[in-house]
Amino acid sequence: MFNIRNLTSSFLCAMLWITLIHAQDFSKYREFQLGMNLTATAKQAHLELSETRVLHQRPALIQELEWRPHFALASTPEADPLKEVLFSFYNGELFRMMVVYDHYKTEGMTVEDMIEAISAKYGLASRPVKQVLLFPSFEIYNDSEKVLACWEDSQYSLSLFRSSSQPIFGILAFSKRLEPLARSAITEANRLDELEAPQREIDSLKKEAEEERAALEKARPASKANFRP
């Protein structure tokens, strides 16, 4: 009887663990899901598409949309620690979400406190060593930050970090399918920008000279007619 009880208990625990594993959805942060399109994301965040920033147009379209929920939604509870989310899109698909929490609403919380709170939603965390996160288009943070904890499966990853320059915690969530494509596109776009920079400078100076010449030509008739020696 004892063995049967133990076997039954182990079976129920295993089933509960399997259920919890399958219930975890690493593709989602709150109402937002990696892979959703720009229009759906903007609508969900109550933002206008005109607020989208275009970072690169070739070899792929890279866009960003910044959401500050306390400004967008008057009904957002004041106790909500979420400060802002930076959504990044690769050819219109959401490939990355960088979540930043309000320092004043996480004040005093330790790394272990943050891991415990996030694990309640996403399950057991791993503690990767020497893994870093890169932020090629976000000016507030350094180019890389140490990962404090990670929740992931074969398709998606969520990593907890703390800014090395500010007392701020954040989460980086990304699609393992789209993120490498976006990063490669950003690297190539930066290479092309650097390669084309001299010609762009020449074109810019030429345009300025043409605009100045056109302004002088426009002003000339009136100045000539009104001039008295």
C-alpha positions, 0 to 999 in steps of 0.5 A: 500500500505504501508503495502504491501511495508513493507511486500515485503521489509521484505520478501526480507530481509528474503530471503537475510538473508536465502541465506547468511546463506546457503552461509556460509561454515564453513567447509572451510578455503580458498581452504582447507576443513575439511574432505579432505584427507592428499594427497589432502591437501598436493597437494593443499598446494604444499607440499610433503607427506614426510613432514608429521609428525606422532604424534601417530599410535595407537589407531588411526593415528594422523598426522600433516602437516605444511604449510607456504604459503610464502615459498611454493608459490612464487606467494603469495601476500606479503600483505597476512596476513597468516603466517602458517597453521597447518593441523591435520589429524585423520586416514587420514582425516583433522579434524583441521586447526590452522591458524596463522596470521603474526603479522606485517601484523595485527599490530594495528588491534583490536579484533573488527577489526578481528571479522569484517573482518572474519564476512564479510566471515562467517557471524555473530559471537557469543561471547562465555564466558570462552570457551578455545581452546586446542593445544595438539601438537603445541609447540608455544602456551599455552595448552589453549587460550580464544576464542574471537569469534566463527562462527559455525553450527552443523558440524563445528566450527571456533574460533578466538583467540589471543595468550596470550604469543605473539601478534598473532591472529589465527583461529582454525577450526575443525570438530565437528564429527572428533575432539572429536575422535581425541582428545580421540585417542590422550589422549589414545595414551599419556596414552599408551606412559606413560605406556610403557615408562619404557620398552622403556627405558630398550629396548633403553639401551639394544639396545645401549649396543648391538650396542656398543658391535657390534662396538667393535667386528668389530674393534677388528680384525684390532686392534689386527692385527695392535697392536705392544707392 
